[in-house]
């Protein structure tokens, strides 16, 4: 009777270990599939970002840049960057620097807003903006953070920034540009 109990216990232990190994193997496959899927989505976001920034700076009608920016950014970031660009200008709706920081301090790092500068680059003039670098830094619940360096060979300028891209129901959007002004 003791042998039967020990034998049954050994069989149960072998069966339990085998089932645990199967669960671990399934978990590893699922983790690998999830990682691959996340990599694919991050690559898709990166391609979207590069294509849209390239098209933005290739736009020949400067008057259409604002609408292009609005299409490629979240509504909140668009308002934030417009406020930053227009700080202390004598136009309707412009804010003082203090008002700007107060309005946006809880949603953005206002010290990196690029006050008084344009969208994506600090220069007012450019010839041909190209990517020197566009690397994924991290994937968060908010989206994908990219380390970007834009350059303009003609003006011998480089524009480093961190760009947050989020996925919304209708595609990708830029949710923040943290410039190094």
Biotite code that builds the C-alpha atoms (Angstrom):
import biotite.structure as struc

atoms = struc.array([
    struc.Atom([0.000, 0.000, 0.000], chain_id="A", res_id=1, res_name="UNK", atom_name="CA", element="C"),
    struc.Atom([2.856, 2.373, 0.810], chain_id="A", res_id=2, res_name="UNK", atom_name="CA", element="C"),
    struc.Atom([4.469, 1.576, -2.560], chain_id="A", res_id=3, res_name="UNK", atom_name="CA", element="C"),
    struc.Atom([1.221, 2.362, -4.379], chain_id="A", res_id=4, res_name="UNK", atom_name="CA", element="C"),
    struc.Atom([0.898, 5.654, -2.530], chain_id="A", res_id=5, res_name="UNK", atom_name="CA", element="C"),
    struc.Atom([4.530, 6.603, -3.213], chain_id="A", res_id=6, res_name="UNK", atom_name="CA", element="C"),
    struc.Atom([4.179, 5.538, -6.844], chain_id="A", res_id=7, res_name="UNK", atom_name="CA", element="C"),
    struc.Atom([0.991, 7.554, -7.194], chain_id="A", res_id=8, res_name="UNK", atom_name="CA", element="C"),
    struc.Atom([2.718, 10.520, -5.563], chain_id="A", res_id=9, res_name="UNK", atom_name="CA", element="C"),
    struc.Atom([5.681, 10.238, -7.961], chain_id="A", res_id=10, res_name="UNK", atom_name="CA", element="C"),
    struc.Atom([3.341, 10.012, -10.945], chain_id="A", res_id=11, res_name="UNK", atom_name="CA", element="C"),
    struc.Atom([1.388, 13.016, -9.695], chain_id="A", res_id=12, res_name="UNK", atom_name="CA", element="C"),
    struc.Atom([4.629, 14.980, -9.224], chain_id="A", res_id=13, res_name="UNK", atom_name="CA", element="C"),
    struc.Atom([5.832, 14.046, -12.734], chain_id="A", res_id=14, res_name="UNK", atom_name="CA", element="C"),
    struc.Atom([2.449, 15.012, -14.204], chain_id="A", res_id=15, res_name="UNK", atom_name="CA", element="C"),
    struc.Atom([2.405, 18.329, -12.289], chain_id="A", res_id=16, res_name="UNK", atom_name="CA", element="C"),
    struc.Atom([5.939, 19.186, -13.419], chain_id="A", res_id=17, res_name="UNK", atom_name="CA", element="C"),
    struc.Atom([5.084, 18.325, -17.030], chain_id="A", res_id=18, res_name="UNK", atom_name="CA", element="C"),
    struc.Atom([1.981, 20.534, -16.921], chain_id="A", res_id=19, res_name="UNK", atom_name="CA", element="C"),
    struc.Atom([4.013, 23.404, -15.403], chain_id="A", res_id=20, res_name="UNK", atom_name="CA", element="C"),
    struc.Atom([6.607, 23.059, -18.175], chain_id="A", res_id=21, res_name="UNK", atom_name="CA", element="C"),
    struc.Atom([3.808, 23.194, -20.776], chain_id="A", res_id=22, res_name="UNK", atom_name="CA", element="C"),
    struc.Atom([2.386, 26.358, -19.168], chain_id="A", res_id=23, res_name="UNK", atom_name="CA", element="C"),
    struc.Atom([5.852, 27.946, -19.059], chain_id="A", res_id=24, res_name="UNK", atom_name="CA", element="C"),
    struc.Atom([6.441, 27.072, -22.723], chain_id="A", res_id=25, res_name="UNK", atom_name="CA", element="C"),
    struc.Atom([3.065, 28.595, -23.679], chain_id="A", res_id=26, res_name="UNK", atom_name="CA", element="C"),
    struc.Atom([3.900, 31.695, -21.650], chain_id="A", res_id=27, res_name="UNK", atom_name="CA", element="C"),
    struc.Atom([7.250, 32.069, -23.425], chain_id="A", res_id=28, res_name="UNK", atom_name="CA", element="C"),
    struc.Atom([5.568, 31.779, -26.831], chain_id="A", res_id=29, res_name="UNK", atom_name="CA", element="C"),
    struc.Atom([2.931, 34.335, -25.804], chain_id="A", res_id=30, res_name="UNK", atom_name="CA", element="C"),
    struc.Atom([5.632, 36.711, -24.487], chain_id="A", res_id=31, res_name="UNK", atom_name="CA", element="C"),
    struc.Atom([7.594, 36.330, -27.742], chain_id="A", res_id=32, res_name="UNK", atom_name="CA", element="C"),
    struc.Atom([4.470, 36.924, -29.833], chain_id="A", res_id=33, res_name="UNK", atom_name="CA", element="C"),
    struc.Atom([3.598, 40.012, -27.750], chain_id="A", res_id=34, res_name="UNK", atom_name="CA", element="C"),
    struc.Atom([7.147, 41.378, -28.054], chain_id="A", res_id=35, res_name="UNK", atom_name="CA", element="C"),
    struc.Atom([7.162, 40.801, -31.817], chain_id="A", res_id=36, res_name="UNK", atom_name="CA", element="C"),
    struc.Atom([3.750, 42.430, -32.136], chain_id="A", res_id=37, res_name="UNK", atom_name="CA", element="C"),
    struc.Atom([4.889, 45.435, -30.043], chain_id="A", res_id=38, res_name="UNK", atom_name="CA", element="C"),
    struc.Atom([8.033, 45.734, -32.194], chain_id="A", res_id=39, res_name="UNK", atom_name="CA", element="C"),
    struc.Atom([5.896, 45.713, -35.333], chain_id="A", res_id=40, res_name="UNK", atom_name="CA", element="C"),
    struc.Atom([3.623, 48.437, -33.934], chain_id="A", res_id=41, res_name="UNK", atom_name="CA", element="C"),
    struc.Atom([6.635, 50.519, -32.831], chain_id="A", res_id=42, res_name="UNK", atom_name="CA", element="C"),
    struc.Atom([8.169, 50.172, -36.313], chain_id="A", res_id=43, res_name="UNK", atom_name="CA", element="C"),
    struc.Atom([4.855, 51.196, -37.851], chain_id="A", res_id=44, res_name="UNK", atom_name="CA", element="C"),
    struc.Atom([4.735, 54.265, -35.568], chain_id="A", res_id=45, res_name="UNK", atom_name="CA", element="C"),
    struc.Atom([8.341, 55.125, -36.484], chain_id="A", res_id=46, res_name="UNK", atom_name="CA", element="C"),
    struc.Atom([7.609, 54.855, -40.212], chain_id="A", res_id=47, res_name="UNK", atom_name="CA", element="C"),
    struc.Atom([4.516, 57.021, -39.782], chain_id="A", res_id=48, res_name="UNK", atom_name="CA", element="C"),
    struc.Atom([6.521, 59.637, -37.881], chain_id="A", res_id=49, res_name="UNK", atom_name="CA", element="C"),
    struc.Atom([9.327, 59.780, -40.431], chain_id="A", res_id=50, res_name="UNK", atom_name="CA", element="C"),
    struc.Atom([6.943, 59.940, -43.393], chain_id="A", res_id=51, res_name="UNK", atom_name="CA", element="C"),
    struc.Atom([4.828, 62.719, -41.879], chain_id="A", res_id=52, res_name="UNK", atom_name="CA", element="C"),
    struc.Atom([7.743, 64.871, -40.748], chain_id="A", res_id=53, res_name="UNK", atom_name="CA", element="C"),
    struc.Atom([9.397, 64.482, -44.152], chain_id="A", res_id=54, res_name="UNK", atom_name="CA", element="C"),
    struc.Atom([6.152, 65.476, -45.887], chain_id="A", res_id=55, res_name="UNK", atom_name="CA", element="C"),
    struc.Atom([5.623, 68.380, -43.480], chain_id="A", res_id=56, res_name="UNK", atom_name="CA", element="C"),
    struc.Atom([8.965, 69.958, -44.359], chain_id="A", res_id=57, res_name="UNK", atom_name="CA", element="C"),
    struc.Atom([8.594, 69.156, -48.061], chain_id="A", res_id=58, res_name="UNK", atom_name="CA", element="C"),
    struc.Atom([5.350, 71.142, -48.215], chain_id="A", res_id=59, res_name="UNK", atom_name="CA", element="C"),
    struc.Atom([5.858, 73.961, -50.678], chain_id="A", res_id=60, res_name="UNK", atom_name="CA", element="C"),
    struc.Atom([2.848, 75.995, -49.598], chain_id="A", res_id=61, res_name="UNK", atom_name="CA", element="C"),
    struc.Atom([3.933, 77.498, -46.292], chain_id="A", res_id=62, res_name="UNK", atom_name="CA", element="C"),
    struc.Atom([0.350, 78.574, -45.627], chain_id="A", res_id=63, res_name="UNK", atom_name="CA", element="C"),
    struc.Atom([-0.708, 74.935, -45.381], chain_id="A", res_id=64, res_name="UNK", atom_name="CA", element="C"),
    struc.Atom([1.855, 74.020, -42.701], chain_id="A", res_id=65, res_name="UNK", atom_name="CA", element="C"),
    struc.Atom([-0.562, 74.846, -39.894], chain_id="A", res_id=66, res_name="UNK", atom_name="CA", element="C"),
    struc.Atom([-3.261, 72.512, -41.196], chain_id="A", res_id=67, res_name="UNK", atom_name="CA", element="C"),
    struc.Atom([-0.640, 69.817, -41.823], chain_id="A", res_id=68, res_name="UNK", atom_name="CA", element="C"),
    struc.Atom([0.576, 70.202, -38.228], chain_id="A", res_id=69, res_name="UNK", atom_name="CA", element="C"),
    struc.Atom([-2.986, 69.995, -36.956], chain_id="A", res_id=70, res_name="UNK", atom_name="CA", element="C"),
    struc.Atom([-3.561, 66.710, -38.826], chain_id="A", res_id=71, res_name="UNK", atom_name="CA", element="C"),
    struc.Atom([-0.418, 65.072, -37.448], chain_id="A", res_id=72, res_name="UNK", atom_name="CA", element="C"),
    struc.Atom([-0.756, 66.124, -33.787], chain_id="A", res_id=73, res_name="UNK", atom_name="CA", element="C"),
    struc.Atom([-3.262, 65.524, -31.037], chain_id="A", res_id=74, res_name="UNK", atom_name="CA", element="C"),
    struc.Atom([-5.690, 68.411, -30.491], chain_id="A", res_id=75, res_name="UNK", atom_name="CA", element="C"),
    struc.Atom([-4.194, 69.055, -27.060], chain_id="A", res_id=76, res_name="UNK", atom_name="CA", element="C"),
    struc.Atom([-0.595, 69.154, -28.295], chain_id="A", res_id=77, res_name="UNK", atom_name="CA", element="C"),
    struc.Atom([-1.611, 71.392, -31.215], chain_id="A", res_id=78, res_name="UNK", atom_name="CA", element="C"),
    struc.Atom([-3.146, 73.948, -28.814], chain_id="A", res_id=79, res_name="UNK", atom_name="CA", element="C"),
    struc.Atom([-0.163, 73.691, -26.456], chain_id="A", res_id=80, res_name="UNK", atom_name="CA", element="C"),
    struc.Atom([2.419, 74.255, -29.211], chain_id="A", res_id=81, res_name="UNK", atom_name="CA", element="C"),
    struc.Atom([0.443, 77.155, -30.680], chain_id="A", res_id=82, res_name="UNK", atom_name="CA", element="C"),
    struc.Atom([0.320, 78.750, -27.239], chain_id="A", res_id=83, res_name="UNK", atom_name="CA", element="C"),
    struc.Atom([4.097, 78.208, -26.862], chain_id="A", res_id=84, res_name="UNK", atom_name="CA", element="C"),
    struc.Atom([4.858, 79.656, -30.286], chain_id="A", res_id=85, res_name="UNK", atom_name="CA", element="C"),
    struc.Atom([2.742, 82.760, -29.632], chain_id="A", res_id=86, res_name="UNK", atom_name="CA", element="C"),
    struc.Atom([3.906, 83.580, -26.080], chain_id="A", res_id=87, res_name="UNK", atom_name="CA", element="C"),
    struc.Atom([4.193, 87.339, -25.595], chain_id="A", res_id=88, res_name="UNK", atom_name="CA", element="C"),
    struc.Atom([3.210, 88.149, -29.195], chain_id="A", res_id=89, res_name="UNK", atom_name="CA", element="C"),
    struc.Atom([0.766, 90.962, -29.689], chain_id="A", res_id=90, res_name="UNK", atom_name="CA", element="C"),
    struc.Atom([-1.987, 88.833, -31.212], chain_id="A", res_id=91, res_name="UNK", atom_name="CA", element="C"),
    struc.Atom([-5.410, 87.798, -29.962], chain_id="A", res_id=92, res_name="UNK", atom_name="CA", element="C"),
    struc.Atom([-5.232, 84.940, -27.505], chain_id="A", res_id=93, res_name="UNK", atom_name="CA", element="C"),
    struc.Atom([-1.488, 85.035, -26.893], chain_id="A", res_id=94, res_name="UNK", atom_name="CA", element="C"),
    struc.Atom([-0.358, 84.324, -23.359], chain_id="A", res_id=95, res_name="UNK", atom_name="CA", element="C"),
    struc.Atom([2.414, 85.743, -21.253], chain_id="A", res_id=96, res_name="UNK", atom_name="CA", element="C"),
    struc.Atom([5.129, 83.257, -20.375], chain_id="A", res_id=97, res_name="UNK", atom_name="CA", element="C"),
    struc.Atom([3.773, 83.011, -16.822], chain_id="A", res_id=98, res_name="UNK", atom_name="CA", element="C"),
    struc.Atom([0.232, 82.363, -18.106], chain_id="A", res_id=99, res_name="UNK", atom_name="CA", element="C"),
    struc.Atom([1.568, 79.733, -20.487], chain_id="A", res_id=100, res_name="UNK", atom_name="CA", element="C"),
    struc.Atom([3.410, 77.828, -17.748], chain_id="A", res_id=101, res_name="UNK", atom_name="CA", element="C"),
    struc.Atom([0.410, 78.060, -15.451], chain_id="A", res_id=102, res_name="UNK", atom_name="CA", element="C"),
    struc.Atom([-2.015, 76.789, -18.121], chain_id="A", res_id=103, res_name="UNK", atom_name="CA", element="C"),
    struc.Atom([0.062, 73.793, -19.236], chain_id="A", res_id=104, res_name="UNK", atom_name="CA", element="C"),
    struc.Atom([2.295, 72.838, -16.272], chain_id="A", res_id=105, res_name="UNK", atom_name="CA", element="C"),
    struc.Atom([0.161, 69.844, -15.274], chain_id="A", res_id=106, res_name="UNK", atom_name="CA", element="C"),
    struc.Atom([0.132, 68.282, -18.758], chain_id="A", res_id=107, res_name="UNK", atom_name="CA", element="C"),
    struc.Atom([3.518, 69.058, -20.358], chain_id="A", res_id=108, res_name="UNK", atom_name="CA", element="C"),
    struc.Atom([7.089, 69.898, -19.385], chain_id="A", res_id=109, res_name="UNK", atom_name="CA", element="C"),
    struc.Atom([6.735, 73.573, -20.260], chain_id="A", res_id=110, res_name="UNK", atom_name="CA", element="C"),
    struc.Atom([10.479, 74.183, -19.901], chain_id="A", res_id=111, res_name="UNK", atom_name="CA", element="C"),
    struc.Atom([10.930, 72.090, -23.067], chain_id="A", res_id=112, res_name="UNK", atom_name="CA", element="C"),
    struc.Atom([8.062, 73.651, -25.058], chain_id="A", res_id=113, res_name="UNK", atom_name="CA", element="C"),
    struc.Atom([10.146, 75.699, -27.462], chain_id="A", res_id=114, res_name="UNK", atom_name="CA", element="C"),
    struc.Atom([8.589, 79.016, -26.520], chain_id="A", res_id=115, res_name="UNK", atom_name="CA", element="C"),
    struc.Atom([8.671, 81.361, -29.483], chain_id="A", res_id=116, res_name="UNK", atom_name="CA", element="C"),
    struc.Atom([9.910, 78.667, -31.870], chain_id="A", res_id=117, res_name="UNK", atom_name="CA", element="C"),
    struc.Atom([8.235, 76.689, -34.606], chain_id="A", res_id=118, res_name="UNK", atom_name="CA", element="C"),
    struc.Atom([7.002, 73.140, -34.715], chain_id="A", res_id=119, res_name="UNK", atom_name="CA", element="C"),
    struc.Atom([9.739, 70.429, -34.640], chain_id="A", res_id=120, res_name="UNK", atom_name="CA", element="C"),
    struc.Atom([12.667, 72.804, -35.278], chain_id="A", res_id=121, res_name="UNK", atom_name="CA", element="C"),
    struc.Atom([13.780, 76.026, -33.650], chain_id="A", res_id=122, res_name="UNK", atom_name="CA", element="C"),
    struc.Atom([14.890, 77.635, -36.919], chain_id="A", res_id=123, res_name="UNK", atom_name="CA", element="C"),
    struc.Atom([12.543, 79.918, -38.823], chain_id="A", res_id=124, res_name="UNK", atom_name="CA", element="C"),
    struc.Atom([14.149, 79.147, -42.167], chain_id="A", res_id=125, res_name="UNK", atom_name="CA", element="C"),
    struc.Atom([15.163, 75.805, -43.609], chain_id="A", res_id=126, res_name="UNK", atom_name="CA", element="C"),
    struc.Atom([16.172, 74.314, -46.897], chain_id="A", res_id=127, res_name="UNK", atom_name="CA", element="C"),
    struc.Atom([15.860, 70.548, -46.666], chain_id="A", res_id=128, res_name="UNK", atom_name="CA", element="C"),
    struc.Atom([15.099, 68.898, -43.353], chain_id="A", res_id=129, res_name="UNK", atom_name="CA", element="C"),
    struc.Atom([16.231, 65.275, -43.135], chain_id="A", res_id=130, res_name="UNK", atom_name="CA", element="C"),
    struc.Atom([16.484, 62.676, -40.414], chain_id="A", res_id=131, res_name="UNK", atom_name="CA", element="C"),
    struc.Atom([19.857, 62.009, -38.893], chain_id="A", res_id=132, res_name="UNK", atom_name="CA", element="C"),
    struc.Atom([18.315, 59.742, -36.292], chain_id="A", res_id=133, res_name="UNK", atom_name="CA", element="C"),
    struc.Atom([14.917, 58.347, -35.299], chain_id="A", res_id=134, res_name="UNK", atom_name="CA", element="C"),
    struc.Atom([15.323, 55.673, -32.631], chain_id="A", res_id=135, res_name="UNK", atom_name="CA", element="C"),
    struc.Atom([12.742, 54.189, -30.309], chain_id="A", res_id=136, res_name="UNK", atom_name="CA", element="C"),
    struc.Atom([13.617, 55.034, -26.703], chain_id="A", res_id=137, res_name="UNK", atom_name="CA", element="C"),
    struc.Atom([10.680, 53.393, -24.966], chain_id="A", res_id=138, res_name="UNK", atom_name="CA", element="C"),
    struc.Atom([7.195, 52.045, -25.246], chain_id="A", res_id=139, res_name="UNK", atom_name="CA", element="C"),
    struc.Atom([4.830, 53.155, -22.515], chain_id="A", res_id=140, res_name="UNK", atom_name="CA", element="C"),
    struc.Atom([1.112, 53.063, -21.837], chain_id="A", res_id=141, res_name="UNK", atom_name="CA", element="C"),
    struc.Atom([1.060, 56.557, -23.368], chain_id="A", res_id=142, res_name="UNK", atom_name="CA", element="C"),
    struc.Atom([2.703, 55.566, -26.648], chain_id="A", res_id=143, res_name="UNK", atom_name="CA", element="C"),
    struc.Atom([6.112, 55.432, -28.287], chain_id="A", res_id=144, res_name="UNK", atom_name="CA", element="C"),
    struc.Atom([8.918, 57.819, -27.388], chain_id="A", res_id=145, res_name="UNK", atom_name="CA", element="C"),
    struc.Atom([11.463, 58.438, -30.144], chain_id="A", res_id=146, res_name="UNK", atom_name="CA", element="C"),
    struc.Atom([14.888, 60.059, -29.972], chain_id="A", res_id=147, res_name="UNK", atom_name="CA", element="C"),
    struc.Atom([14.985, 62.220, -33.099], chain_id="A", res_id=148, res_name="UNK", atom_name="CA", element="C"),
    struc.Atom([17.622, 64.420, -34.687], chain_id="A", res_id=149, res_name="UNK", atom_name="CA", element="C"),
    struc.Atom([16.512, 66.456, -37.672], chain_id="A", res_id=150, res_name="UNK", atom_name="CA", element="C"),
    struc.Atom([19.174, 68.211, -39.707], chain_id="A", res_id=151, res_name="UNK", atom_name="CA", element="C"),
    struc.Atom([19.467, 70.837, -42.398], chain_id="A", res_id=152, res_name="UNK", atom_name="CA", element="C"),
    struc.Atom([22.780, 70.565, -44.241], chain_id="A", res_id=153, res_name="UNK", atom_name="CA", element="C"),
    struc.Atom([22.341, 73.930, -45.995], chain_id="A", res_id=154, res_name="UNK", atom_name="CA", element="C"),
    struc.Atom([21.988, 75.842, -42.730], chain_id="A", res_id=155, res_name="UNK", atom_name="CA", element="C"),
    struc.Atom([24.357, 73.469, -40.918], chain_id="A", res_id=156, res_name="UNK", atom_name="CA", element="C"),
    struc.Atom([21.764, 72.951, -38.202], chain_id="A", res_id=157, res_name="UNK", atom_name="CA", element="C"),
    struc.Atom([20.681, 70.008, -36.092], chain_id="A", res_id=158, res_name="UNK", atom_name="CA", element="C"),
    struc.Atom([17.474, 69.817, -34.112], chain_id="A", res_id=159, res_name="UNK", atom_name="CA", element="C"),
    struc.Atom([17.442, 67.103, -31.419], chain_id="A", res_id=160, res_name="UNK", atom_name="CA", element="C"),
    struc.Atom([14.182, 66.243, -29.687], chain_id="A", res_id=161, res_name="UNK", atom_name="CA", element="C"),
    struc.Atom([12.170, 63.488, -28.094], chain_id="A", res_id=162, res_name="UNK", atom_name="CA", element="C"),
    struc.Atom([8.845, 62.889, -29.819], chain_id="A", res_id=163, res_name="UNK", atom_name="CA", element="C"),
    struc.Atom([5.932, 61.035, -28.262], chain_id="A", res_id=164, res_name="UNK", atom_name="CA", element="C"),
    struc.Atom([3.696, 59.250, -30.792], chain_id="A", res_id=165, res_name="UNK", atom_name="CA", element="C"),
    struc.Atom([0.353, 57.840, -29.703], chain_id="A", res_id=166, res_name="UNK", atom_name="CA", element="C"),
    struc.Atom([-2.095, 55.584, -31.494], chain_id="A", res_id=167, res_name="UNK", atom_name="CA", element="C"),
    struc.Atom([-5.626, 56.890, -31.627], chain_id="A", res_id=168, res_name="UNK", atom_name="CA", element="C"),
    struc.Atom([-8.627, 55.335, -33.312], chain_id="A", res_id=169, res_name="UNK", atom_name="CA", element="C"),
    struc.Atom([-7.850, 57.095, -36.582], chain_id="A", res_id=170, res_name="UNK", atom_name="CA", element="C"),
    struc.Atom([-4.104, 56.398, -36.638], chain_id="A", res_id=171, res_name="UNK", atom_name="CA", element="C"),
    struc.Atom([-0.968, 57.849, -35.128], chain_id="A", res_id=172, res_name="UNK", atom_name="CA", element="C"),
    struc.Atom([-0.523, 61.369, -33.793], chain_id="A", res_id=173, res_name="UNK", atom_name="CA", element="C"),
    struc.Atom([2.300, 63.347, -32.230], chain_id="A", res_id=174, res_name="UNK", atom_name="CA", element="C"),
    struc.Atom([1.348, 63.972, -28.604], chain_id="A", res_id=175, res_name="UNK", atom_name="CA", element="C"),
    struc.Atom([4.471, 65.849, -27.483], chain_id="A", res_id=176, res_name="UNK", atom_name="CA", element="C"),
    struc.Atom([7.756, 67.180, -28.795], chain_id="A", res_id=177, res_name="UNK", atom_name="CA", element="C"),
    struc.Atom([10.329, 67.703, -26.099], chain_id="A", res_id=178, res_name="UNK", atom_name="CA", element="C"),
    struc.Atom([12.868, 69.962, -27.714], chain_id="A", res_id=179, res_name="UNK", atom_name="CA", element="C"),
    struc.Atom([16.404, 70.631, -26.623], chain_id="A", res_id=180, res_name="UNK", atom_name="CA", element="C"),
    struc.Atom([16.315, 74.376, -27.221], chain_id="A", res_id=181, res_name="UNK", atom_name="CA", element="C"),
])
